[in-house]
Amino acid sequence: MSTSLRFPRGLYGVSPEWDDTDRMLAAISAAASGGMAAFQWRRKTAAPDAAVEQARQVVQHCRELGVLSIINDDWRLAALIDADGVHLGRDDGSLADARIALGPERIVGCSCYNEPALAERALLADVDYVAFGAMYPSSVKPDAVRALPEHLRQARQIVAAVDGPRPAVVAIGGITAENAQAVVQAGADSIAVISGVFLAPDIEAAARHCTRVLFA
C-alpha cells in the first residue's frame, strides 16, 4: 500500500466571498506563511468578468508562493487561467470530462458529502482527492449535509486500494484549528478551511495552528 499522496497533505485554504482582490492576495500570502499547501478559489456571487480577473490573479499569486491553485466548480475556467486543478461538486459536470480536458498532470478533486460510494465512483475518473463534509456546522453552508468521522475512515479504506500514489482524503465544513484533530485522527489527510483561517484575527497564526495539528 502506497503512502504517497496525489494531493498535498496539509492545510487546504478556501477563499471567502471577497470582492477585494488585494485583500484576498494578502490573505493568501499570510496563510502560505503559516504553511498552507493549497488554495481553492471559490466565488458564488462575483460578476463573471470580475471573477475571471480575480481568479487569474489568485492563480498567479499562488504560483509565486508555491501553493497549489484550485478552481471551484468550473474546469473550463481552470483550464483558461492555467490553474493547478479544479474541485467539482455533484452538479458541476463530469469528473471524467474534467480529467480529459485538464490532462493527467493537473488536480481533479470532488465533493463526496457523506457518501463513500461517491468516492468509489470518483476513483474511476482518476481523481486526486475526495472531500467529505460538512464535518461540523458551517456558517458558509449552513444547510450542508453532515458527514461523520466514520465516513473519513471508510474513505481511507477506499483510496488505500489504489495502486501507486493514492488520492487524498479531505475534510471540509466548519473546521478550525481547535476541532481539526478529530477529523485528522479519523483519516483526513488535508483539511479545507475558510472561516477558521481567513476570518481569524491573525491569518498566519491560524494557518500555522491548523498545519501543526495535521503534522503533530
C-alpha positions as CSV (number, residue, x, y, z in Angstrom):
1,M,0.0,0.0,0.0
2,S,1.4,3.4,-1.1
3,T,1.8,6.1,1.5
4,S,2.5,8.9,-1.1
5,L,-0.4,11.2,-2.0
6,R,-1.7,12.8,-5.2
7,F,-2.7,15.9,-3.3
8,P,-0.6,17.5,-0.6
9,R,-1.2,16.7,3.0
10,G,-1.8,19.8,5.0
11,L,-4.0,22.9,5.1
12,Y,-6.2,23.5,2.1
13,G,-7.4,27.1,2.2
14,V,-10.7,28.1,0.6
15,S,-11.5,31.7,-0.4
16,P,-14.1,33.8,1.4
17,E,-16.6,35.6,-0.7
18,W,-14.4,38.7,-1.1
19,D,-14.6,41.1,-4.0
20,D,-11.4,42.9,-2.8
21,T,-8.7,41.1,-4.7
22,D,-5.8,42.8,-2.8
23,R,-7.3,41.6,0.5
24,M,-7.5,38.1,-0.9
25,L,-4.0,38.1,-2.2
26,A,-2.7,39.4,1.1
27,A,-4.6,36.7,3.0
28,I,-3.2,34.0,0.7
29,S,0.3,35.3,1.5
30,A,-0.4,35.2,5.2
31,A,-1.8,31.7,5.1
32,A,1.0,30.5,2.9
33,S,3.5,31.8,5.5
34,G,1.6,29.7,8.1
35,G,2.0,26.6,6.0
36,M,-1.0,26.4,3.7
37,A,-0.3,23.9,0.9
38,A,-3.2,24.5,-1.5
39,F,-5.8,27.2,-2.1
40,Q,-9.2,26.9,-3.6
41,W,-10.7,30.0,-5.3
42,R,-14.5,29.7,-4.6
43,R,-16.7,32.5,-5.5
44,K,-20.5,32.2,-5.8
45,T,-21.6,35.8,-6.1
46,A,-19.0,37.6,-8.2
47,A,-19.8,39.1,-11.6
48,P,-18.3,36.9,-14.3
49,D,-15.7,39.3,-15.7
50,A,-14.5,40.4,-12.3
51,A,-14.4,36.7,-11.2
52,V,-12.2,35.7,-14.1
53,E,-9.8,38.5,-13.4
54,Q,-9.6,37.8,-9.7
55,A,-9.2,34.1,-10.3
56,R,-6.4,34.8,-12.7
57,Q,-4.6,36.9,-10.2
58,V,-5.1,34.3,-7.5
59,V,-3.6,31.6,-9.6
60,Q,-0.5,33.7,-10.5
61,H,-0.1,34.7,-6.8
62,C,-0.3,31.1,-5.7
63,R,2.2,30.0,-8.3
64,E,4.7,32.7,-7.0
65,L,4.2,31.4,-3.4
66,G,4.5,27.7,-4.3
67,V,0.9,27.0,-3.3
68,L,-1.4,24.8,-5.4
69,S,-4.3,26.7,-7.0
70,I,-7.6,25.0,-7.4
71,I,-10.7,26.5,-9.0
72,N,-14.1,25.6,-7.6
73,D,-17.0,24.3,-9.8
74,D,-15.5,25.2,-13.3
75,W,-12.9,23.1,-15.1
76,R,-13.2,25.3,-18.1
77,L,-12.1,28.3,-16.1
78,A,-9.3,26.3,-14.5
79,A,-8.0,25.4,-18.0
80,L,-8.4,29.0,-19.2
81,I,-6.3,30.6,-16.5
82,D,-3.9,27.7,-16.1
83,A,-4.8,26.8,-12.6
84,D,-3.3,23.7,-11.0
85,G,-6.7,22.0,-10.8
86,V,-10.4,22.0,-10.2
87,H,-12.8,21.0,-7.5
88,L,-16.2,19.7,-8.6
89,G,-19.4,19.1,-6.7
90,R,-22.3,16.8,-7.6
91,D,-23.8,19.3,-10.1
92,D,-20.6,20.7,-11.6
93,G,-20.2,18.4,-14.5
94,S,-18.4,15.2,-15.3
95,L,-15.3,14.3,-13.4
96,A,-14.2,12.2,-16.4
97,D,-14.7,15.2,-18.8
98,A,-12.6,17.4,-16.4
99,R,-9.8,14.8,-16.3
100,I,-9.7,14.5,-20.1
101,A,-9.8,18.3,-20.5
102,L,-7.2,19.1,-17.9
103,G,-4.9,16.2,-18.6
104,P,-3.1,13.8,-16.2
105,E,-0.8,16.4,-14.6
106,R,-3.5,18.7,-13.1
107,I,-5.5,18.1,-9.9
108,V,-9.1,17.0,-10.1
109,G,-10.9,16.8,-6.7
110,C,-14.5,16.2,-5.9
111,S,-17.1,16.6,-3.1
112,C,-18.4,13.3,-1.7
113,Y,-20.6,14.9,1.0
114,N,-21.4,12.0,3.4
115,E,-21.4,9.3,0.7
116,P,-18.4,7.0,0.5
117,A,-20.0,5.4,-2.6
118,L,-19.3,8.6,-4.4
119,A,-15.6,8.3,-3.7
120,E,-15.6,4.8,-5.2
121,R,-17.1,6.1,-8.4
122,A,-14.8,9.1,-8.4
123,L,-11.8,6.8,-8.5
124,L,-12.9,5.6,-11.9
125,A,-12.4,9.2,-13.1
126,D,-8.8,9.2,-11.7
127,V,-9.4,11.9,-9.1
128,D,-6.6,13.2,-6.9
129,Y,-8.7,13.8,-3.8
130,V,-12.1,13.1,-2.3
131,A,-13.7,15.6,0.1
132,F,-16.2,14.9,2.8
133,G,-18.3,17.3,4.8
134,A,-19.6,19.3,6.4
135,M,-17.8,17.8,9.3
136,Y,-19.1,20.5,11.7
137,P,-21.8,23.1,11.4
138,S,-20.7,25.6,8.7
139,S,-21.6,29.3,8.6
140,V,-20.7,29.3,4.9
141,K,-23.1,26.4,4.0
142,P,-25.5,26.2,7.0
143,D,-27.7,23.7,5.2
144,A,-25.0,21.3,4.1
145,V,-25.3,17.6,4.9
146,R,-23.3,16.4,7.8
147,A,-20.5,13.9,7.4
148,L,-19.2,11.8,10.2
149,P,-15.7,10.6,11.2
150,E,-16.8,7.1,10.1
151,H,-17.1,8.4,6.5
152,L,-13.5,9.6,6.6
153,R,-12.4,6.1,7.8
154,Q,-14.4,4.5,5.1
155,A,-12.8,6.8,2.5
156,R,-9.3,5.9,3.7
157,Q,-10.1,2.3,3.1
158,I,-11.4,3.1,-0.4
159,V,-8.4,5.1,-1.5
160,A,-6.0,2.6,0.0
161,A,-6.8,0.2,-2.7
162,V,-5.3,2.4,-5.4
163,D,-2.0,1.3,-6.8
164,G,0.8,3.9,-6.6
165,P,0.3,7.3,-5.1
166,R,-3.3,7.4,-3.7
167,P,-5.9,10.1,-3.7
168,A,-6.0,12.2,-0.6
169,V,-9.0,12.3,1.8
170,V,-10.0,15.9,2.5
171,A,-12.4,17.0,5.3
172,I,-14.3,20.3,5.0
173,G,-17.0,22.2,6.8
174,G,-16.8,24.2,10.0
175,I,-13.2,23.1,10.6
176,T,-10.9,25.1,12.9
177,A,-7.6,24.5,14.5
178,E,-9.4,23.7,17.7
179,N,-11.6,20.9,16.2
180,A,-9.4,19.6,13.4
181,Q,-7.7,16.9,15.4
182,A,-10.7,14.7,15.4
183,V,-11.0,14.6,11.6
184,V,-7.3,14.1,11.2
185,Q,-7.4,11.1,13.6
186,A,-10.4,9.7,11.6
187,G,-8.4,9.7,8.4
188,A,-8.3,13.2,6.8
189,D,-5.0,13.9,5.0
190,S,-6.0,17.5,4.4
191,I,-8.4,20.0,6.0
192,A,-10.2,22.5,3.8
193,V,-10.8,25.7,5.8
194,I,-12.5,29.0,5.1
195,S,-13.6,31.0,8.1
196,G,-11.3,29.2,10.6
197,V,-8.3,30.7,8.8
198,F,-9.4,33.7,6.6
199,L,-11.7,35.3,9.2
200,A,-9.3,34.7,12.1
201,P,-7.8,37.8,13.7
202,D,-4.3,36.6,12.7
203,I,-4.5,34.6,9.4
204,E,-0.9,33.4,9.5
205,A,-1.2,32.2,13.1
206,A,-4.4,30.4,12.4
207,A,-2.9,28.7,9.4
208,R,0.2,27.7,11.4
209,H,-2.0,26.2,14.1
210,C,-4.0,24.2,11.6
211,T,-0.8,22.9,10.0
212,R,0.6,21.9,13.3
213,V,-2.5,19.8,14.1
214,L,-2.1,18.0,10.8
215,F,1.6,17.2,11.3
216,A,1.5,16.5,15.0
